[in-house]
């Protein structure tokens, strides 16, 4: 990683990644403890992910009060 960040173009590209969607997924996985699921099937997993995203958004809104 140190070698990657020595190049100016690579460093600018890496800095742009911070503004992308990736940090949200990392935050949900790290701080909410969502690492694995016991559900099977795409529909069930999508429903669970939507519930996790909903609670994440609600907790962010509640924290701003």
PDBQT receptor file of N, H, CA, C and O in Angstrom, charges set to zero:
ATOM      1  N   UNK A   1       0.827  -1.175   0.000  1.00  0.00    +0.000 N 
ATOM      2  CA  UNK A   1       0.000   0.000   0.000  1.00  0.00    +0.000 C 
ATOM      3  C   UNK A   1       0.878   1.248   0.000  1.00  0.00    +0.000 C 
ATOM      4  O   UNK A   1       0.569   2.237  -0.665  1.00  0.00    +0.000 OA
ATOM      5  N   UNK A   2       1.942   1.192   0.729  1.00  0.00    +0.000 N 
ATOM      6  H   UNK A   2       2.193   0.388   1.268  1.00  0.00    +0.000 HD
ATOM      7  CA  UNK A   2       2.847   2.334   0.782  1.00  0.00    +0.000 C 
ATOM      8  C   UNK A   2       3.402   2.642  -0.604  1.00  0.00    +0.000 C 
ATOM      9  O   UNK A   2       3.531   3.807  -0.980  1.00  0.00    +0.000 OA
ATOM     10  N   UNK A   3       3.728   1.605  -1.358  1.00  0.00    +0.000 N 
ATOM     11  H   UNK A   3       3.623   0.659  -1.053  1.00  0.00    +0.000 HD
ATOM     12  CA  UNK A   3       4.233   1.797  -2.722  1.00  0.00    +0.000 C 
ATOM     13  C   UNK A   3       3.154   2.380  -3.628  1.00  0.00    +0.000 C 
ATOM     14  O   UNK A   3       3.439   3.215  -4.487  1.00  0.00    +0.000 OA
ATOM     15  N   UNK A   4       1.934   1.942  -3.435  1.00  0.00    +0.000 N 
ATOM     16  H   UNK A   4       1.702   1.264  -2.738  1.00  0.00    +0.000 HD
ATOM     17  CA  UNK A   4       0.831   2.440  -4.261  1.00  0.00    +0.000 C 
ATOM     18  C   UNK A   4       0.611   3.932  -4.038  1.00  0.00    +0.000 C 
ATOM     19  O   UNK A   4       0.381   4.677  -4.991  1.00  0.00    +0.000 OA
ATOM     20  N   UNK A   5       0.680   4.363  -2.795  1.00  0.00    +0.000 N 
ATOM     21  H   UNK A   5       0.866   3.758  -2.022  1.00  0.00    +0.000 HD
ATOM     22  CA  UNK A   5       0.393   5.761  -2.485  1.00  0.00    +0.000 C 
ATOM     23  C   UNK A   5       1.550   6.709  -2.796  1.00  0.00    +0.000 C 
ATOM     24  O   UNK A   5       1.394   7.922  -2.662  1.00  0.00    +0.000 OA
ATOM     25  N   UNK A   6       2.695   6.192  -3.203  1.00  0.00    +0.000 N 
ATOM     26  H   UNK A   6       2.822   5.206  -3.312  1.00  0.00    +0.000 HD
ATOM     27  CA  UNK A   6       3.788   7.080  -3.586  1.00  0.00    +0.000 C 
ATOM     28  C   UNK A   6       3.543   7.703  -4.958  1.00  0.00    +0.000 C 
ATOM     29  O   UNK A   6       4.045   8.791  -5.240  1.00  0.00    +0.000 OA
ATOM     30  N   UNK A   7       2.784   7.033  -5.805  1.00  0.00    +0.000 N 
ATOM     31  H   UNK A   7       2.376   6.149  -5.576  1.00  0.00    +0.000 HD
ATOM     32  CA  UNK A   7       2.458   7.555  -7.128  1.00  0.00    +0.000 C 
ATOM     33  C   UNK A   7       1.319   8.572  -6.998  1.00  0.00    +0.000 C 
ATOM     34  O   UNK A   7       0.297   8.271  -6.381  1.00  0.00    +0.000 OA
ATOM     35  N   UNK A   8       1.482   9.760  -7.564  1.00  0.00    +0.000 N 
ATOM     36  H   UNK A   8       2.312  10.004  -8.064  1.00  0.00    +0.000 HD
ATOM     37  CA  UNK A   8       0.495  10.826  -7.433  1.00  0.00    +0.000 C 
ATOM     38  C   UNK A   8      -0.853  10.439  -8.035  1.00  0.00    +0.000 C 
ATOM     39  O   UNK A   8      -1.895  10.690  -7.429  1.00  0.00    +0.000 OA
ATOM     40  N   UNK A   9      -0.844   9.837  -9.205  1.00  0.00    +0.000 N 
ATOM     41  H   UNK A   9       0.002   9.633  -9.697  1.00  0.00    +0.000 HD
ATOM     42  CA  UNK A   9      -2.096   9.449  -9.854  1.00  0.00    +0.000 C 
ATOM     43  C   UNK A   9      -2.837   8.386  -9.040  1.00  0.00    +0.000 C 
ATOM     44  O   UNK A   9      -4.058   8.446  -8.895  1.00  0.00    +0.000 OA
ATOM     45  N   UNK A  10      -2.102   7.430  -8.521  1.00  0.00    +0.000 N 
ATOM     46  H   UNK A  10      -1.111   7.382  -8.640  1.00  0.00    +0.000 HD
ATOM     47  CA  UNK A  10      -2.722   6.382  -7.697  1.00  0.00    +0.000 C 
ATOM     48  C   UNK A  10      -3.271   6.971  -6.402  1.00  0.00    +0.000 C 
ATOM     49  O   UNK A  10      -4.327   6.542  -5.937  1.00  0.00    +0.000 OA
ATOM     50  N   UNK A  11      -2.590   7.928  -5.819  1.00  0.00    +0.000 N 
ATOM     51  H   UNK A  11      -1.732   8.276  -6.197  1.00  0.00    +0.000 HD
ATOM     52  CA  UNK A  11      -3.041   8.558  -4.574  1.00  0.00    +0.000 C 
ATOM     53  C   UNK A  11      -4.339   9.327  -4.816  1.00  0.00    +0.000 C 
ATOM     54  O   UNK A  11      -5.245   9.279  -3.985  1.00  0.00    +0.000 OA
ATOM     55  N   UNK A  12      -4.440  10.032  -5.941  1.00  0.00    +0.000 N 
ATOM     56  H   UNK A  12      -3.704  10.071  -6.617  1.00  0.00    +0.000 HD
ATOM     57  CA  UNK A  12      -5.663  10.765  -6.257  1.00  0.00    +0.000 C 
ATOM     58  C   UNK A  12      -6.832   9.815  -6.483  1.00  0.00    +0.000 C 
ATOM     59  O   UNK A  12      -7.954  10.094  -6.059  1.00  0.00    +0.000 OA
ATOM     60  N   UNK A  13      -6.577   8.706  -7.141  1.00  0.00    +0.000 N 
ATOM     61  H   UNK A  13      -5.666   8.479  -7.485  1.00  0.00    +0.000 HD
ATOM     62  CA  UNK A  13      -7.619   7.705  -7.356  1.00  0.00    +0.000 C 
ATOM     63  C   UNK A  13      -8.076   7.113  -6.024  1.00  0.00    +0.000 C 
ATOM     64  O   UNK A  13      -9.271   6.901  -5.816  1.00  0.00    +0.000 OA
ATOM     65  N   UNK A  14      -7.148   6.852  -5.136  1.00  0.00    +0.000 N 
ATOM     66  H   UNK A  14      -6.178   7.024  -5.305  1.00  0.00    +0.000 HD
ATOM     67  CA  UNK A  14      -7.486   6.289  -3.830  1.00  0.00    +0.000 C 
ATOM     68  C   UNK A  14      -8.290   7.286  -2.999  1.00  0.00    +0.000 C 
ATOM     69  O   UNK A  14      -9.196   6.888  -2.266  1.00  0.00    +0.000 OA
ATOM     70  N   UNK A  15      -7.974   8.568  -3.103  1.00  0.00    +0.000 N 
ATOM     71  H   UNK A  15      -7.239   8.892  -3.698  1.00  0.00    +0.000 HD
ATOM     72  CA  UNK A  15      -8.721   9.588  -2.375  1.00  0.00    +0.000 C 
ATOM     73  C   UNK A  15     -10.146   9.712  -2.894  1.00  0.00    +0.000 C 
ATOM     74  O   UNK A  15     -11.062   9.993  -2.121  1.00  0.00    +0.000 OA
ATOM     75  N   UNK A  16     -10.344   9.507  -4.187  1.00  0.00    +0.000 N 
ATOM     76  H   UNK A  16      -9.600   9.279  -4.815  1.00  0.00    +0.000 HD
ATOM     77  CA  UNK A  16     -11.694   9.554  -4.747  1.00  0.00    +0.000 C 
ATOM     78  C   UNK A  16     -12.561   8.420  -4.226  1.00  0.00    +0.000 C 
ATOM     79  O   UNK A  16     -13.780   8.569  -4.138  1.00  0.00    +0.000 OA
ATOM     80  N   UNK A  17     -11.965   7.305  -3.885  1.00  0.00    +0.000 N 
ATOM     81  H   UNK A  17     -10.975   7.184  -3.957  1.00  0.00    +0.000 HD
ATOM     82  CA  UNK A  17     -12.726   6.157  -3.386  1.00  0.00    +0.000 C 
ATOM     83  C   UNK A  17     -13.424   6.488  -2.078  1.00  0.00    +0.000 C 
ATOM     84  O   UNK A  17     -14.453   5.887  -1.772  1.00  0.00    +0.000 OA
ATOM     85  N   UNK A  18     -12.897   7.426  -1.293  1.00  0.00    +0.000 N 
ATOM     86  H   UNK A  18     -12.060   7.914  -1.541  1.00  0.00    +0.000 HD
ATOM     87  CA  UNK A  18     -13.506   7.767  -0.012  1.00  0.00    +0.000 C 
ATOM     88  C   UNK A  18     -14.881   8.404  -0.187  1.00  0.00    +0.000 C 
ATOM     89  O   UNK A  18     -15.721   8.312   0.709  1.00  0.00    +0.000 OA
ATOM     90  N   UNK A  19     -15.118   9.035  -1.304  1.00  0.00    +0.000 N 
ATOM     91  H   UNK A  19     -14.437   9.110  -2.032  1.00  0.00    +0.000 HD
ATOM     92  CA  UNK A  19     -16.404   9.651  -1.545  1.00  0.00    +0.000 C 
ATOM     93  C   UNK A  19     -17.404   8.728  -2.209  1.00  0.00    +0.000 C 
ATOM     94  O   UNK A  19     -18.535   9.135  -2.475  1.00  0.00    +0.000 OA
ATOM     95  N   UNK A  20     -17.020   7.514  -2.476  1.00  0.00    +0.000 N 
ATOM     96  H   UNK A  20     -16.101   7.184  -2.260  1.00  0.00    +0.000 HD
ATOM     97  CA  UNK A  20     -17.911   6.568  -3.135  1.00  0.00    +0.000 C 
ATOM     98  C   UNK A  20     -18.776   5.835  -2.116  1.00  0.00    +0.000 C 
ATOM     99  O   UNK A  20     -18.749   6.151  -0.926  1.00  0.00    +0.000 OA
ATOM    100  N   UNK A  21     -19.512   4.895  -2.570  1.00  0.00    +0.000 N 
ATOM    101  H   UNK A  21     -19.534   4.638  -3.536  1.00  0.00    +0.000 HD
ATOM    102  CA  UNK A  21     -20.449   4.151  -1.728  1.00  0.00    +0.000 C 
ATOM    103  C   UNK A  21     -19.729   3.151  -0.817  1.00  0.00    +0.000 C 
ATOM    104  O   UNK A  21     -20.286   2.739   0.201  1.00  0.00    +0.000 OA
ATOM    105  N   UNK A  22     -18.529   2.766  -1.160  1.00  0.00    +0.000 N 
ATOM    106  H   UNK A  22     -18.077   3.101  -1.987  1.00  0.00    +0.000 HD
ATOM    107  CA  UNK A  22     -17.825   1.724  -0.411  1.00  0.00    +0.000 C 
ATOM    108  C   UNK A  22     -17.749   1.983   1.095  1.00  0.00    +0.000 C 
ATOM    109  O   UNK A  22     -17.927   1.036   1.861  1.00  0.00    +0.000 OA
ATOM    110  N   UNK A  23     -17.495   3.209   1.566  1.00  0.00    +0.000 N 
ATOM    111  H   UNK A  23     -17.351   3.978   0.944  1.00  0.00    +0.000 HD
ATOM    112  CA  UNK A  23     -17.421   3.411   3.009  1.00  0.00    +0.000 C 
ATOM    113  C   UNK A  23     -18.706   3.058   3.754  1.00  0.00    +0.000 C 
ATOM    114  O   UNK A  23     -18.656   2.648   4.913  1.00  0.00    +0.000 OA
ATOM    115  N   UNK A  24     -19.858   3.214   3.095  1.00  0.00    +0.000 N 
ATOM    116  H   UNK A  24     -19.899   3.548   2.153  1.00  0.00    +0.000 HD
ATOM    117  CA  UNK A  24     -21.118   2.872   3.750  1.00  0.00    +0.000 C 
ATOM    118  C   UNK A  24     -21.180   1.376   4.030  1.00  0.00    +0.000 C 
ATOM    119  O   UNK A  24     -21.569   0.961   5.122  1.00  0.00    +0.000 OA
ATOM    120  N   UNK A  25     -20.800   0.572   3.053  1.00  0.00    +0.000 N 
ATOM    121  H   UNK A  25     -20.484   0.909   2.166  1.00  0.00    +0.000 HD
ATOM    122  CA  UNK A  25     -20.806  -0.874   3.250  1.00  0.00    +0.000 C 
ATOM    123  C   UNK A  25     -19.797  -1.273   4.324  1.00  0.00    +0.000 C 
ATOM    124  O   UNK A  25     -20.080  -2.136   5.155  1.00  0.00    +0.000 OA
ATOM    125  N   UNK A  26     -18.640  -0.655   4.309  1.00  0.00    +0.000 N 
ATOM    126  H   UNK A  26     -18.410   0.046   3.634  1.00  0.00    +0.000 HD
ATOM    127  CA  UNK A  26     -17.635  -0.942   5.328  1.00  0.00    +0.000 C 
ATOM    128  C   UNK A  26     -18.108  -0.555   6.707  1.00  0.00    +0.000 C 
ATOM    129  O   UNK A  26     -17.863  -1.274   7.676  1.00  0.00    +0.000 OA
ATOM    130  N   UNK A  27     -18.786   0.578   6.807  1.00  0.00    +0.000 N 
ATOM    131  H   UNK A  27     -18.985   1.162   6.020  1.00  0.00    +0.000 HD
ATOM    132  CA  UNK A  27     -19.300   1.034   8.099  1.00  0.00    +0.000 C 
ATOM    133  C   UNK A  27     -20.359   0.073   8.628  1.00  0.00    +0.000 C 
ATOM    134  O   UNK A  27     -20.363  -0.277   9.808  1.00  0.00    +0.000 OA
ATOM    135  N   UNK A  28     -21.253  -0.346   7.745  1.00  0.00    +0.000 N 
ATOM    136  H   UNK A  28     -21.250  -0.062   6.786  1.00  0.00    +0.000 HD
ATOM    137  CA  UNK A  28     -22.302  -1.280   8.164  1.00  0.00    +0.000 C 
ATOM    138  C   UNK A  28     -21.686  -2.598   8.610  1.00  0.00    +0.000 C 
ATOM    139  O   UNK A  28     -22.087  -3.165   9.626  1.00  0.00    +0.000 OA
ATOM    140  N   UNK A  29     -20.718  -3.079   7.856  1.00  0.00    +0.000 N 
ATOM    141  H   UNK A  29     -20.392  -2.619   7.030  1.00  0.00    +0.000 HD
ATOM    142  CA  UNK A  29     -20.103  -4.358   8.199  1.00  0.00    +0.000 C 
ATOM    143  C   UNK A  29     -19.311  -4.272   9.496  1.00  0.00    +0.000 C 
ATOM    144  O   UNK A  29     -19.354  -5.192  10.312  1.00  0.00    +0.000 OA
ATOM    145  N   UNK A  30     -18.591  -3.175   9.691  1.00  0.00    +0.000 N 
ATOM    146  H   UNK A  30     -18.557  -2.427   9.028  1.00  0.00    +0.000 HD
ATOM    147  CA  UNK A  30     -17.720  -3.068  10.865  1.00  0.00    +0.000 C 
ATOM    148  C   UNK A  30     -18.488  -2.674  12.124  1.00  0.00    +0.000 C 
ATOM    149  O   UNK A  30     -18.378  -3.353  13.145  1.00  0.00    +0.000 OA
ATOM    150  N   UNK A  31     -19.256  -1.599  12.069  1.00  0.00    +0.000 N 
ATOM    151  H   UNK A  31     -19.345  -1.048  11.239  1.00  0.00    +0.000 HD
ATOM    152  CA  UNK A  31     -19.875  -1.055  13.273  1.00  0.00    +0.000 C 
ATOM    153  C   UNK A  31     -21.196  -1.709  13.631  1.00  0.00    +0.000 C 
ATOM    154  O   UNK A  31     -21.582  -1.728  14.800  1.00  0.00    +0.000 OA
ATOM    155  N   UNK A  32     -21.882  -2.237  12.656  1.00  0.00    +0.000 N 
ATOM    156  H   UNK A  32     -21.569  -2.222  11.707  1.00  0.00    +0.000 HD
ATOM    157  CA  UNK A  32     -23.151  -2.914  12.945  1.00  0.00    +0.000 C 
ATOM    158  C   UNK A  32     -22.947  -4.412  13.139  1.00  0.00    +0.000 C 
ATOM    159  O   UNK A  32     -23.875  -5.113  13.543  1.00  0.00    +0.000 OA
ATOM    160  N   UNK A  33     -21.753  -4.907  12.856  1.00  0.00    +0.000 N 
ATOM    161  H   UNK A  33     -21.000  -4.337  12.527  1.00  0.00    +0.000 HD
ATOM    162  CA  UNK A  33     -21.457  -6.312  13.091  1.00  0.00    +0.000 C 
ATOM    163  C   UNK A  33     -22.079  -7.257  12.077  1.00  0.00    +0.000 C 
ATOM    164  O   UNK A  33     -22.272  -8.438  12.366  1.00  0.00    +0.000 OA
ATOM    165  N   UNK A  34     -22.390  -6.754  10.902  1.00  0.00    +0.000 N 
ATOM    166  H   UNK A  34     -22.233  -5.794  10.667  1.00  0.00    +0.000 HD
ATOM    167  CA  UNK A  34     -23.002  -7.588   9.876  1.00  0.00    +0.000 C 
ATOM    168  C   UNK A  34     -21.901  -8.228   9.039  1.00  0.00    +0.000 C 
ATOM    169  O   UNK A  34     -21.448  -7.651   8.051  1.00  0.00    +0.000 OA
ATOM    170  N   UNK A  35     -21.480  -9.400   9.430  1.00  0.00    +0.000 N 
ATOM    171  H   UNK A  35     -21.848  -9.869  10.233  1.00  0.00    +0.000 HD
ATOM    172  CA  UNK A  35     -20.396 -10.086   8.741  1.00  0.00    +0.000 C 
ATOM    173  C   UNK A  35     -20.858 -11.280   7.928  1.00  0.00    +0.000 C 
ATOM    174  O   UNK A  35     -20.290 -11.572   6.876  1.00  0.00    +0.000 OA
ATOM    175  N   UNK A  36     -21.861 -11.956   8.395  1.00  0.00    +0.000 N 
ATOM    176  H   UNK A  36     -22.323 -11.718   9.250  1.00  0.00    +0.000 HD
ATOM    177  CA  UNK A  36     -22.364 -13.135   7.684  1.00  0.00    +0.000 C 
ATOM    178  C   UNK A  36     -23.850 -13.281   7.944  1.00  0.00    +0.000 C 
ATOM    179  O   UNK A  36     -24.401 -12.654   8.848  1.00  0.00    +0.000 OA
ATOM    180  N   UNK A  37     -24.487 -14.109   7.146  1.00  0.00    +0.000 N 
ATOM    181  H   UNK A  37     -24.039 -14.619   6.411  1.00  0.00    +0.000 HD
ATOM    182  CA  UNK A  37     -25.919 -14.318   7.300  1.00  0.00    +0.000 C 
ATOM    183  C   UNK A  37     -26.228 -15.809   7.286  1.00  0.00    +0.000 C 
ATOM    184  O   UNK A  37     -25.491 -16.609   6.709  1.00  0.00    +0.000 OA
ATOM    185  N   UNK A  38     -27.298 -16.153   7.914  1.00  0.00    +0.000 N 
ATOM    186  H   UNK A  38     -27.897 -15.503   8.383  1.00  0.00    +0.000 HD
ATOM    187  CA  UNK A  38     -27.719 -17.549   7.949  1.00  0.00    +0.000 C 
ATOM    188  C   UNK A  38     -28.864 -17.811   6.975  1.00  0.00    +0.000 C 
ATOM    189  O   UNK A  38     -29.336 -18.940   6.843  1.00  0.00    +0.000 OA
ATOM    190  N   UNK A  39     -29.307 -16.742   6.291  1.00  0.00    +0.000 N 
ATOM    191  H   UNK A  39     -28.924 -15.824   6.398  1.00  0.00    +0.000 HD
ATOM    192  CA  UNK A  39     -30.421 -16.893   5.353  1.00  0.00    +0.000 C 
ATOM    193  C   UNK A  39     -29.937 -17.455   4.027  1.00  0.00    +0.000 C 
ATOM    194  O   UNK A  39     -28.790 -17.258   3.626  1.00  0.00    +0.000 OA
ATOM    195  N   UNK A  40     -30.835 -18.157   3.360  1.00  0.00    +0.000 N 
ATOM    196  H   UNK A  40     -31.767 -18.317   3.686  1.00  0.00    +0.000 HD
ATOM    197  CA  UNK A  40     -30.532 -18.685   2.030  1.00  0.00    +0.000 C 
ATOM    198  C   UNK A  40     -31.544 -18.128   1.047  1.00  0.00    +0.000 C 
ATOM    199  O   UNK A  40     -32.724 -17.973   1.361  1.00  0.00    +0.000 OA
ATOM    200  N   UNK A  41     -31.065 -17.835  -0.125  1.00  0.00    +0.000 N 
ATOM    201  H   UNK A  41     -30.106 -17.960  -0.380  1.00  0.00    +0.000 HD
ATOM    202  CA  UNK A  41     -31.942 -17.334  -1.169  1.00  0.00    +0.000 C 
ATOM    203  C   UNK A  41     -31.780 -15.837  -1.367  1.00  0.00    +0.000 C 
ATOM    204  O   UNK A  41     -31.591 -15.087  -0.409  1.00  0.00    +0.000 OA
ATOM    205  N   UNK A  42     -31.856 -15.417  -2.614  1.00  0.00    +0.000 N 
ATOM    206  H   UNK A  42     -32.010 -16.027  -3.391  1.00  0.00    +0.000 HD
ATOM    207  CA  UNK A  42     -31.651 -14.021  -2.956  1.00  0.00    +0.000 C 
ATOM    208  C   UNK A  42     -32.732 -13.128  -2.355  1.00  0.00    +0.000 C 
ATOM    209  O   UNK A  42     -32.425 -12.057  -1.831  1.00  0.00    +0.000 OA
ATOM    210  N   UNK A  43     -33.970 -13.547  -2.423  1.00  0.00    +0.000 N 
ATOM    211  H   UNK A  43     -34.219 -14.417  -2.848  1.00  0.00    +0.000 HD
ATOM    212  CA  UNK A  43     -35.067 -12.734  -1.898  1.00  0.00    +0.000 C 
ATOM    213  C   UNK A  43     -34.950 -12.481  -0.404  1.00  0.00    +0.000 C 
ATOM    214  O   UNK A  43     -35.158 -11.361   0.062  1.00  0.00    +0.000 OA
ATOM    215  N   UNK A  44     -34.623 -13.511   0.333  1.00  0.00    +0.000 N 
ATOM    216  H   UNK A  44     -34.454 -14.421  -0.046  1.00  0.00    +0.000 HD
ATOM    217  CA  UNK A  44     -34.476 -13.363   1.783  1.00  0.00    +0.000 C 
ATOM    218  C   UNK A  44     -33.280 -12.482   2.132  1.00  0.00    +0.000 C 
ATOM    219  O   UNK A  44     -33.336 -11.672   3.058  1.00  0.00    +0.000 OA
ATOM    220  N   UNK A  45     -32.211 -12.652   1.385  1.00  0.00    +0.000 N 
ATOM    221  H   UNK A  45     -32.165 -13.309   0.634  1.00  0.00    +0.000 HD
ATOM    222  CA  UNK A  45     -31.021 -11.859   1.650  1.00  0.00    +0.000 C 
ATOM    223  C   UNK A  45     -31.265 -10.390   1.309  1.00  0.00    +0.000 C 
ATOM    224  O   UNK A  45     -30.816  -9.504   2.037  1.00  0.00    +0.000 OA
ATOM    225  N   UNK A  46     -31.968 -10.125   0.214  1.00  0.00    +0.000 N 
ATOM    226  H   UNK A  46     -32.333 -10.844  -0.378  1.00  0.00    +0.000 HD
ATOM    227  CA  UNK A  46     -32.290  -8.741  -0.138  1.00  0.00    +0.000 C 
ATOM    228  C   UNK A  46     -33.174  -8.099   0.921  1.00  0.00    +0.000 C 
ATOM    229  O   UNK A  46     -32.985  -6.931   1.260  1.00  0.00    +0.000 OA
ATOM    230  N   UNK A  47     -34.124  -8.838   1.439  1.00  0.00    +0.000 N 
ATOM    231  H   UNK A  47     -34.278  -9.787   1.163  1.00  0.00    +0.000 HD
ATOM    232  CA  UNK A  47     -34.998  -8.312   2.494  1.00  0.00    +0.000 C 
ATOM    233  C   UNK A  47     -34.191  -7.999   3.747  1.00  0.00    +0.000 C 
ATOM    234  O   UNK A  47     -34.397  -6.961   4.375  1.00  0.00    +0.000 OA
ATOM    235  N   UNK A  48     -33.287  -8.876   4.108  1.00  0.00    +0.000 N 
ATOM    236  H   UNK A  48     -33.119  -9.719   3.597  1.00  0.00    +0.000 HD
ATOM    237  CA  UNK A  48     -32.467  -8.636   5.299  1.00  0.00    +0.000 C 
ATOM    238  C   UNK A  48     -31.560  -7.435   5.082  1.00  0.00    +0.000 C 
ATOM    239  O   UNK A  48     -31.397  -6.616   5.986  1.00  0.00    +0.000 OA
ATOM    240  N   UNK A  49     -30.966  -7.316   3.893  1.00  0.00    +0.000 N 
ATOM    241  H   UNK A  49     -31.099  -7.982   3.159  1.00  0.00    +0.000 HD
ATOM    242  CA  UNK A  49     -30.072  -6.191   3.623  1.00  0.00    +0.000 C 
ATOM    243  C   UNK A  49     -30.844  -4.874   3.657  1.00  0.00    +0.000 C 
ATOM    244  O   UNK A  49     -30.330  -3.873   4.158  1.00  0.00    +0.000 OA
ATOM    245  N   UNK A  50     -32.071  -4.859   3.131  1.00  0.00    +0.000 N 
ATOM    246  H   UNK A  50     -32.489  -5.672   2.724  1.00  0.00    +0.000 HD
ATOM    247  CA  UNK A  50     -32.889  -3.654   3.177  1.00  0.00    +0.000 C 
ATOM    248  C   UNK A  50     -33.210  -3.268   4.615  1.00  0.00    +0.000 C 
ATOM    249  O   UNK A  50     -33.215  -2.084   4.953  1.00  0.00    +0.000 OA
ATOM    250  N   UNK A  51     -33.473  -4.241   5.447  1.00  0.00    +0.000 N 
ATOM    251  H   UNK A  51     -33.469  -5.202   5.172  1.00  0.00    +0.000 HD
ATOM    252  CA  UNK A  51     -33.737  -3.973   6.858  1.00  0.00    +0.000 C 
ATOM    253  C   UNK A  51     -32.491  -3.408   7.542  1.00  0.00    +0.000 C 
ATOM    254  O   UNK A  51     -32.594  -2.481   8.347  1.00  0.00    +0.000 OA
ATOM    255  N   UNK A  52     -31.344  -3.947   7.235  1.00  0.00    +0.000 N 
ATOM    256  H   UNK A  52     -31.261  -4.699   6.581  1.00  0.00    +0.000 HD
ATOM    257  CA  UNK A  52     -30.099  -3.453   7.816  1.00  0.00    +0.000 C 
ATOM    258  C   UNK A  52     -29.832  -2.020   7.357  1.00  0.00    +0.000 C 
ATOM    259  O   UNK A  52     -29.433  -1.179   8.163  1.00  0.00    +0.000 OA
ATOM    260  N   UNK A  53     -30.046  -1.735   6.077  1.00  0.00    +0.000 N 
ATOM    261  H   UNK A  53     -30.370  -2.419   5.423  1.00  0.00    +0.000 HD
ATOM    262  CA  UNK A  53     -29.847  -0.379   5.568  1.00  0.00    +0.000 C 
ATOM    263  C   UNK A  53     -30.841   0.595   6.188  1.00  0.00    +0.000 C 
ATOM    264  O   UNK A  53     -30.488   1.736   6.484  1.00  0.00    +0.000 OA
ATOM    265  N   UNK A  54     -32.073   0.157   6.385  1.00  0.00    +0.000 N 
ATOM    266  H   UNK A  54     -32.360  -0.770   6.145  1.00  0.00    +0.000 HD
ATOM    267  CA  UNK A  54     -33.084   1.000   7.010  1.00  0.00    +0.000 C 
ATOM    268  C   UNK A  54     -32.680   1.356   8.443  1.00  0.00    +0.000 C 
ATOM    269  O   UNK A  54     -32.746   2.520   8.839  1.00  0.00    +0.000 OA
ATOM    270  N   UNK A  55     -32.269   0.367   9.206  1.00  0.00    +0.000 N 
ATOM    271  H   UNK A  55     -32.215  -0.578   8.885  1.00  0.00    +0.000 HD
ATOM    272  CA  UNK A  55     -31.858   0.650  10.580  1.00  0.00    +0.000 C 
ATOM    273  C   UNK A  55     -30.605   1.516  10.618  1.00  0.00    +0.000 C 
ATOM    274  O   UNK A  55     -30.463   2.351  11.511  1.00  0.00    +0.000 OA
ATOM    275  N   UNK A  56     -29.710   1.334   9.678  1.00  0.00    +0.000 N 
ATOM    276  H   UNK A  56     -29.826   0.655   8.953  1.00  0.00    +0.000 HD
ATOM    277  CA  UNK A  56     -28.511   2.164   9.603  1.00  0.00    +0.000 C 
ATOM    278  C   UNK A  56     -28.902   3.628   9.379  1.00  0.00    +0.000 C 
ATOM    279  O   UNK A  56     -28.381   4.527  10.039  1.00  0.00    +0.000 OA
ATOM    280  N   UNK A  57     -29.823   3.852   8.442  1.00  0.00    +0.000 N 
ATOM    281  H   UNK A  57     -30.246   3.121   7.906  1.00  0.00    +0.000 HD
ATOM    282  CA  UNK A  57     -30.270   5.219   8.152  1.00  0.00    +0.000 C 
ATOM    283  C   UNK A  57     -31.016   5.823   9.336  1.00  0.00    +0.000 C 
ATOM    284  O   UNK A  57     -30.821   6.997   9.652  1.00  0.00    +0.000 OA
ATOM    285  N   UNK A  58     -31.859   5.046   9.990  1.00  0.00    +0.000 N 
ATOM    286  H   UNK A  58     -32.018   4.093   9.733  1.00  0.00    +0.000 HD
ATOM    287  CA  UNK A  58     -32.591   5.555  11.147  1.00  0.00    +0.000 C 
ATOM    288  C   UNK A  58     -31.647   5.916  12.290  1.00  0.00    +0.000 C 
ATOM    289  O   UNK A  58     -31.831   6.936  12.956  1.00  0.00    +0.000 OA
ATOM    290  N   UNK A  59     -30.648   5.086  12.513  1.00  0.00    +0.000 N 
ATOM    291  H   UNK A  59     -30.499   4.258  11.972  1.00  0.00    +0.000 HD
ATOM    292  CA  UNK A  59     -29.697   5.387  13.575  1.00  0.00    +0.000 C 
ATOM    293  C   UNK A  59     -28.890   6.643  13.257  1.00  0.00    +0.000 C 
ATOM    294  O   UNK A  59     -28.546   7.402  14.163  1.00  0.00    +0.000 OA
ATOM    295  N   UNK A  60     -28.585   6.868  11.982  1.00  0.00    +0.000 N 
ATOM    296  H   UNK A  60     -28.864   6.251  11.246  1.00  0.00    +0.000 HD
ATOM    297  CA  UNK A  60     -27.900   8.104  11.594  1.00  0.00    +0.000 C 
ATOM    298  C   UNK A  60     -28.793   9.318  11.837  1.00  0.00    +0.000 C 
ATOM    299  O   UNK A  60     -28.335  10.338  12.353  1.00  0.00    +0.000 OA
ATOM    300  N   UNK A  61     -30.071   9.205  11.465  1.00  0.00    +0.000 N 
ATOM    301  H   UNK A  61     -30.443   8.376  11.046  1.00  0.00    +0.000 HD
ATOM    302  CA  UNK A  61     -31.000  10.311  11.695  1.00  0.00    +0.000 C 
ATOM    303  C   UNK A  61     -31.203  10.568  13.187  1.00  0.00    +0.000 C 
ATOM    304  O   UNK A  61     -31.250  11.719  13.621  1.00  0.00    +0.000 OA
ATOM    305  N   UNK A  62     -31.322   9.511  13.958  1.00  0.00    +0.000 N 
ATOM    306  H   UNK A  62     -31.284   8.576  13.605  1.00  0.00    +0.000 HD
ATOM    307  CA  UNK A  62     -31.524   9.654  15.403  1.00  0.00    +0.000 C 
ATOM    308  C   UNK A  62     -30.292  10.279  16.060  1.00  0.00    +0.000 C 
ATOM    309  O   UNK A  62     -30.423  11.028  17.028  1.00  0.00    +0.000 OA
ATOM    310  N   UNK A  63     -29.117   9.983  15.551  1.00  0.00    +0.000 N 
ATOM    311  H   UNK A  63     -29.011   9.375  14.764  1.00  0.00    +0.000 HD
ATOM    312  CA  UNK A  63     -27.887  10.523  16.112  1.00  0.00    +0.000 C 
ATOM    313  C   UNK A  63     -27.692  11.997  15.835  1.00  0.00    +0.000 C 
ATOM    314  O   UNK A  63     -26.895  12.641  16.517  1.00  0.00    +0.000 OA
ATOM    315  N   UNK A  64     -28.400  12.562  14.846  1.00  0.00    +0.000 N 
ATOM    316  H   UNK A  64     -29.047  12.038  14.292  1.00  0.00    +0.000 HD
ATOM    317  CA  UNK A  64     -28.261  13.970  14.530  1.00  0.00    +0.000 C 
ATOM    318  C   UNK A  64     -29.098  14.860  15.420  1.00  0.00    +0.000 C 
ATOM    319  O   UNK A  64     -28.924  16.079  15.410  1.00  0.00    +0.000 OA
ATOM    320  N   UNK A  65     -29.996  14.285  16.183  1.00  0.00    +0.000 N 
ATOM    321  H   UNK A  65     -30.138  13.295  16.190  1.00  0.00    +0.000 HD
ATOM    322  CA  UNK A  65     -30.879  15.085  17.046  1.00  0.00    +0.000 C 
ATOM    323  C   UNK A  65     -30.165  15.658  18.197  1.00  0.00    +0.000 C 
ATOM    324  O   UNK A  65     -30.768  16.354  19.014  1.00  0.00    +0.000 OA
TER     325      UNK A  65
